[in-house]
């Protein structure tokens, strides 16, 4: 879900606006995108000017192409994206977005009425929301898991789309982990407790970046232990293949991931992290991927086994 950390007034206003926007029927244009037999239904409000409708169609095609590169296909056989205009202060092209999970998964975007193509493509929100679809419907509990997944993959998807360079992607991940560590208000409380009260008490940075740490740590471990033959993409694809239509809790998912991949990794790290009292250190993971930090900037090693595994993260599939 799209939000601005700590700005509770904006969040309340946007929530009211959402209710107002959905209280009446409005005309929409429909378009269906098909890839390998899978269908994406795009619905764009006719409140947008025709030129903006075309930009939005191009934008959805662009970000959905990035999502394709994770599994080589979209996570769902049939899914939807809806786009509606919303006025908001500032220059954010996507003031609000959310994912609706159910029979047909739907990603709902509320965008600025006159955003440029470049602004839309560079907005992280689109990639974040699409990344939520990489796992089966999480019926309840552990919001850190799904938000961490989206926080990790939003950066990878932007790199796959060519919006971020490899250097920029790792810099953004580094800065995200630093923000998570800098939010010390909830140190001494378990991630499980902070995650469960996140909407009421805050702690978004701790929750999101603890979750992102989990998926980076898993991805790095799988690649290192297998010499690059296994990775998080392949593991999640297996889960998607067997269980995409199921409503699963996070304990169900991590148990199934270990079973499918014949490892003992996802569940033990899940149990360890949900009991952690702060965002775990990330420097050793970076070092194992040939990444060092100098004066707040990431430095990417060009040679060595870690560098080779790191480059695979954004050079995985060519469609």
Secondary structure as UniProt FT lines:
FT   TURN            5..6
FT   HELIX           8..21
FT   TURN            22..23
FT   STRAND          28..35
FT   TURN            36..37
FT   STRAND          38..45
FT   TURN            46..47
FT   HELIX           50..71
FT   STRAND          78..85
FT   STRAND          96..100
FT   STRAND          105..111
FT   TURN            113..114
FT   HELIX           117..122
FT   HELIX           124..131
FT   HELIX           132..134
FT   STRAND          137..138
FT   HELIX           143..160
FT   TURN            161..162
FT   HELIX           166..182
FT   HELIX           184..186
FT   TURN            187..188
FT   HELIX           191..196
FT   HELIX           198..201
FT   HELIX           204..226
FT   TURN            227..228
FT   HELIX           232..243
FT   TURN            244..245
FT   STRAND          247..248
FT   HELIX           250..261
FT   HELIX           266..274
FT   HELIX           283..288
FT   TURN            289..290
FT   STRAND          291..294
FT   TURN            295..296
FT   STRAND          297..300
FT   HELIX           305..312
FT   TURN            313..314
//
